[in-house]
């Protein structure tokens, strides 16, 4: 079950980092890039790839029979 713990931790870390990245750079009300030091195309690409990776992990979790929402709630307990 060590692999399962690592898998869940990896997913939780990805979600946290993706949320932080989106919050750091985007104004959620106006959907406007806040940090002009980073090229918006590059940032958008990074966010897109992180979302794709998250979706892949979600598909794998489904295959393994892992309820990610339940597991993350247990972590945040």
C-alpha angles and dihedrals in degrees: 000000000000090000090053092053091049091047093051091045090050091052093046092050091049092051091048093049094045092050091047092048093050092046093047096052107027132067099220094205097051099021089228126148108251102188107066093180090078119064106249093223092056093047091048090051091051092050091047092052092048090052090050091050090049090052091050091052090049091053091049090049090054090051091050092045094243118151099212096188091053092045094049090049088054090051092050089042 
